[in-house]
Amino acid sequence: MSPVIRSRRVLAFGSWVAAAAVVAPVAALGWVGFGRTPGDFGDGGALAHLFGTVLPRYALTTAALALVVLAVVLLLGVGTGWLVAAREFPGRRTLSWMLVLPLAMPAFVMAYAYTDFLASFGPLQAALRRATGWEVGDYWFPEIHSWPAAGVFLGLALYPYVYLLARAAFADRGASLEEAARSLGLGPRQTWWRVTWPVARPAVVAGCALAMMETLADFGTVAYFAVDSFTAGIYRAWQGMGDRAGAARLAMMLLVVVIAVLALERIQRGRMQFHPRNLRPAERRVLHGAAAWRATLACALPVALGFVLPAALLALAWLDSGAAVDARLSKWIGNTAWLAALGVAVVLPVALVAAYSRRVASSPALRAALLLSNTGYALPGVVLGVGLLILSGAVDRALAPVTGWLGIPALLAGGSVAAVVYAYVVRFFPVAAQGIESGLERISPSMDQSARSLGRRPLEVLREVHWPLMRRSVGAAALLVAIDCLKELPATLVLRPFDLDTLAVVAYQFASDERLADAALPALLIVLVGAVPVVWLSRVALTGESARRV
């Protein structure tokens, strides 16, 4: 057997193992929904009730919510990504990393902060009434507890998914392609739409897919705003009706929708090639006068609305309350930081193996397995946690004779760090895989062929050719995984050990009890802890940008 074939088989085997590990909790969920499991509550009768009553409304509301989020993330993510990558304006370098900061702000925390500020009893409307003499009801003000508001806040929290990947793609655009387009008489707008956009499209679609799956899986924001989303129906069947089988079946329906969306995107992409043929980056054009300041304002506004204002509102809420610092705060910070680091250390290599295997050893079965493994991000966290509890319980029972003889505890049991990290792998594998795939797709296959003609094996091609060209994409993927691990709430809440609280867990617990002042400091610290990888990885990406000023 040749070394090349052996390397491809090793990669394919590794990706199969990774896909199986990611899909296993989903299979356990299917077993709960369509099989007979011990401790099953109900017979799935709630599913028929939901179909006949509220499920259509759940579906329509979820679709409308997703459209609002999609519009916001496309407008903010693509617009700011293009400006930072292709234009030079005042504050560009600082704003380039500040635009990522809203990722460190959980959407449900942002919702709490804005609700307290924009509600009828909040300072904004109170100041308006004092200035005009109006009373409540004498004027129109947008309803804060509504699905459009939830969509806007989710979009403000999720647009960095698109921004990070779009910025890296726009920074890699080839100068020769734009020069050829201009020589053929195309104007700037036509050149952008017909030349630049197709190259960046895979990265933008990957970011939008992540934002959509995050929207489908969100519970904290929609629950606080009383939005009847599809996820709310799953939780209502699970907790309100006690029908575990019905809730699992609803979750499987949600997975079918996600798989269909991902498959349609892959099919319609077809054989289109998105990698640039010329790796000489395009020049960044310097803006002057009003155009420069408009670009600065366009990039500063998402930072202000998605990070600065909610963080300031939380800080004011904490300072006004005069609450003392909890003695357990340092422990919460440490738990959050090392769990996030451990999650990145496990998720990123798994995603790299899977994405690279799809490039060099792809087969229809392998592509189907990897497509299925990308659906874990759309699972509601608590439902995923219960699926992992079922799976880990079965594994621990099977290994009980061995672990008992060796005198070691069950490693995968619920209430263990291993279970939490496993949840991170299932939940955030698509985050890393989508980012790494978008980086690989911008590398021409001719470079692989040239390297193999010189006797390089697939792993050597990855190390010597691909890695230098995709470091920014991998860095962006690592950043996204780290921030998601910092903010992750439902699965951590279900699977963590008894005494292992994270900042997200305690912030949610305080906010759920309407103790916003107590929740403000842990929420702010999520931002501060998350800002460390944000700034570091953003500066690494900026250091790699070789576009020149003109």
C-alpha positions, 0 to 999 in steps of 0.5 A: 500500500502506498504512503499516500493511500495509507495517509488518506485511509488514516484521515478517513478513519479519523473523520469517521470516528469524529463523526460517530462521536458527534452523531452518537448523542443525536442517535440517543435522542432518536432512540428516546423519541422513537424507541422505548427507553427506561423512565420514559414519561408519556407516550408521545401524545403531546406531539399530536396535541402540539401538531393540532394547536400551536406547532404551526405558530411555532414554525412560522414564528421561528421562520420569521425570527430567523429571517430577521437574524439573517438580515441583520447578520448579513448587513452588519457582517458583510458590510463591516467585513468588506470595509475592514478588509478592503478600505483604510479609514480612521480607527480601522485597526481598532474597530477590526477587533472591536467588531468581534466583541459582541460575541462575548455578550450572551444574547440573553444577557443583552436582552436583559440589559436592553429590556431594563433600558427600553421598557416603559419603566426604564430610563429612556422612556422615563426621560421622554415623559419628563421632557414632553409631559406625556403619559404611558399610552400617549405615544408609540414606542416599539414593543420590546417583548416581541419576536422582532426585538428578539431577532434584532438582539440575536443578530447583534450578538451573532453578526461576528460569525459572518464578520470574522469569516467574511473579513478573512475571505475579503482580505484574501481576494486576488488583485489580478482578478479585480484588475482583469475585471476592470480591464474588461470595463466592469465598474467597481460595483460590478467587479464586487458582485461578479468577482469579489463576492463569489470568492467570499461567498462560502465563508459568508454562507458558513457564517450565516449557517452558524448564526441560523443554527444558533438562532434555532437553538436559542432558548434564553432570549426567546423565553425572556421575550415570551416568543413562541419559537420552535425551541419553546415548543420542545421545552414545553413538551419536555418540561411542561407536559412531561413528554420526553418522547414528544419533545425528542421527536420535535427535536428530530424534526428540527434536525431534519430542517437543518440537514435539508438546509445544509444539503440544499446549500451544498447541492446548489453550490455544485462545482463552482470554484471559489478559491482565488487563482492568484494569491497576490492580495488586492490593495486596500484603498484609503478613504478620505473626507466624509466617506472615511468618517462614514465608514468609521461610523458604519463599523462603530455602530454595531460595536456600540449597540452590540457591546458598549451600550449593553455592557455600560447598562450592566455596569451601571446596574451593578454600581447602582445596586451597591452589591458586594463582590461574591466570594466565589467570583474567582472560582467562577472565572477559573472554571469558565476559562479552563473549560473554554480552553479545554473545549478548544483543545478538543474541538479544533483538532477533531474539526481539522481532521474531518474538514481535511479528510473531506478534501483529500479522501472524500466519499458520498458516505463520508460526506453524509456522515460529516453533514449529519455531524454538523447538525449538533449545533442546532440542538437545544442545549438541554435536549442535547444534555439529556441525550448525552446523559442517556448515552453516557449512562449506557456507556458507563453501564457497559464499562462498569465491570472494567472501571469497577475492577480498575477502581476508577470512576465513570468518566462519561457520567453526567456531572463530570468535566468529560461530559461537559467537554463532550457536549462542547464537541457535539455543540461546537464541532460545526463552528470549527468545521465550517470555518476550516472548510471555508479556508480550505475551499479558497486554496486551489486544488492545483497546489495540492497536485503540485505538492503531491507531484513532488512526493508530499503525502497528504499530511505533509501537504497540510503542514507545508502548503495548506497551513500557512494559507489557512491560519487566519481561518483556523484562528477565526474558528478557534476564536468562535469555539472559545467564545461559544464555550465561554457563553454556553449555558444549557448543556453546561447547566445539565452536565456540569459537576455539582460544584462547577459553576461557570459565569454563564450559569450564575448569570443566568440563575441570577437573571432568571430570579430577576436579580439583574444587579447580581447578574450584571457582574458575572455577565460583564466578566464573561465579556472580559474573559472572552475579550482575551481570545477576541483581541489576541486572535483578531490581532493574529489575523490582522498581522497576517493581512498583507494588503497594502495601502494606496 
